[in-house]
């Protein structure tokens, strides 16, 4: 998996954001270290979720700040702050959809309204390799879908018109030139 010491957010149009991530095969200390680093980066940049490809690692690993989501939706706080999702498989999505504005740490300052299913059921593994099933709705469901898209080489602008994608890339090039 390489050195996780110098991880940073990968910014579009980096080709890694458009590649399909590989399944995690071994649940070891490297996974825990990566998840810890991803949590730090996500917190530093005020993100709700982060997928491993966004830090340059093509592994099917997601971390979501479940505490912030619970606060946003005025729901009870989860047992642990971070939802750690490894090798997720989508089991079911609702037919009912909703459209909400999304942003992404890999596309800073870009926001578009995206239509997604309101509910999602997934099967995944935690950092110890234990299998779980999760049914989510609202912001958590949206966040999970957004991050799973990253694992599949998709970004949220893929759901917009070609004009909006082109405008986003132009804006990102200006942002990158100032970094």
C-alpha positions in Angstrom: 0.0 0.0 0.0 3.0 2.3 0.2 3.9 5.1 2.6 0.9 6.7 4.2 3.0 9.4 5.9 2.6 12.0 3.1 -0.9 11.5 2.0 -2.7 14.5 0.5 -6.0 15.1 -1.3 -5.8 14.2 -5.0 -7.4 17.0 -7.1 -9.4 16.5 -10.4 -8.3 16.0 -13.2 -5.9 13.4 -11.7 -6.3 10.1 -13.6 -6.4 8.1 -10.4 -9.8 9.5 -9.6 -11.1 7.7 -12.7 -9.7 4.3 -12.0 -11.5 1.4 -10.3 -10.1 0.5 -6.9 -9.0 -3.0 -5.9 -10.5 -5.1 -3.1 -8.7 -5.1 0.2 -7.5 -8.7 0.8 -5.7 -8.3 4.1 -7.0 -6.5 7.2 -3.8 -5.6 9.0 -2.1 -2.6 10.7 -1.6 -0.9 7.3 -5.4 -0.6 6.9 -5.7 0.9 10.4 -2.9 3.3 9.7 -4.5 4.4 6.4 -7.9 4.9 8.0 -6.3 7.0 10.7 -4.5 9.2 8.2 -7.7 9.5 6.1 -9.6 10.6 9.2 -7.0 13.3 9.9 -7.1 14.5 6.3 -10.9 14.5 6.1 -11.0 16.4 9.4 -8.4 18.9 8.3 -10.4 19.8 5.1 -13.8 19.6 6.8 -15.0 16.7 4.8 -17.9 14.3 5.5 -16.4 11.4 3.8 -13.2 10.3 2.0 -12.4 7.4 -0.2 -8.8 6.0 -0.6 -8.5 7.0 -4.3 -8.8 10.6 -3.1 -5.5 10.2 -1.3 -3.9 8.3 -4.2 -4.6 4.8 -3.0 -6.6 2.5 -5.3 -8.2 0.4 -2.5 -11.9 -0.1 -1.7 -11.7 1.9 1.6 -14.0 4.7 2.7 -14.2 6.7 5.9 -17.3 8.8 6.9 -17.7 11.2 9.7 -20.9 9.7 11.1 -21.0 12.2 14.0 -21.2 15.2 11.8 -23.9 13.6 9.7 -25.9 12.7 12.8 -25.6 16.3 14.0 -26.6 17.7 10.6 -29.7 15.5 10.6 -30.4 15.9 14.3 -30.2 12.2 14.9 -28.7 10.3 17.9 -24.9 10.2 17.9 -23.3 7.0 16.6 -21.3 4.7 18.9 -18.1 5.7 17.1 -17.3 8.9 15.2 -16.1 7.3 12.1 -17.8 4.8 9.9 -15.1 2.7 8.3 -16.2 0.9 5.2 -14.0 -1.6 3.4 -15.0 -3.5 0.2 -18.6 -2.2 0.1 -21.2 -4.0 -2.0 -24.4 -2.2 -2.8 -27.3 -4.6 -2.0 -30.2 -2.3 -2.8 -31.1 1.3 -3.6 -34.5 2.9 -3.3 -36.5 3.9 -6.3 -37.3 7.2 -4.6 -34.6 9.8 -5.2 -33.8 13.3 -4.0 -31.7 16.0 -5.4 -29.2 17.8 -3.1 -26.1 19.9 -3.7 -22.9 18.0 -3.4 -19.3 19.0 -3.1 -16.1 17.0 -3.0 -12.6 17.4 -1.4 -11.1 16.4 -4.8 -13.0 19.2 -6.5 -12.6 22.1 -4.1 -15.1 25.0 -4.5 -17.3 23.0 -7.0 -20.9 22.3 -6.0 -23.7 20.9 -8.1 -27.1 19.5 -7.4 -27.0 15.7 -7.9 -30.0 13.3 -7.9 -29.4 10.0 -6.0 -31.5 7.3 -4.4 -32.8 8.3 -0.9 -31.9 5.0 0.7 -29.2 2.5 0.2 -28.3 -0.9 1.7 -24.7 -2.1 1.6 -22.6 -5.0 2.8 -19.1 -4.1 3.9 -16.2 -5.1 6.2 -14.9 -3.1 9.1 -11.2 -2.6 9.8 -11.0 -5.9 11.6 -12.4 -7.8 8.6 -15.9 -8.3 10.2 -18.8 -8.3 7.8 -21.7 -5.8 8.3 -24.9 -4.9 6.6 -26.0 -1.2 6.7 -29.2 0.4 5.6 -28.8 4.2 5.3 -31.0 7.1 4.3 -30.7 10.9 4.1 -27.2 12.4 4.2 -25.5 9.2 5.2 -26.9 7.4 2.2 -25.8 10.2 -0.1 -22.3 10.3 1.4 -21.9 6.5 1.1 -23.0 6.6 -2.6 -20.7 9.5 -3.3 -17.7 7.7 -1.8 -18.5 4.3 -3.5 -18.6 6.2 -6.7 -14.9 7.2 -6.0 -14.1 3.5 -5.6 -15.6 2.9 -9.0 -13.7 5.7 -10.8 -16.6 8.1 -10.8 -16.9 11.6 -9.5 -20.0 13.6 -8.8 -19.6 15.8 -11.9 -20.0 12.7 -14.0 -23.8 13.1 -13.2 -23.8 16.6 -14.7 -23.9 18.0 -18.2 -20.7 18.1 -20.3 -20.9 21.9 -20.0 -20.9 21.8 -16.2 -18.0 19.3 -16.2 -16.0 21.6 -18.5 -16.7 24.6 -16.3 -15.7 22.7 -13.2 -12.4 21.6 -14.9 -11.7 25.2 -15.9 -12.3 26.4 -12.3 -10.1 23.6 -10.9 -7.2 24.4 -13.2 -7.3 28.0 -11.8 -7.4 26.7 -8.2 -4.5 24.3 -8.9 -2.4 27.0 -10.4 -2.7 29.0 -7.1 -1.8 26.0 -4.9 
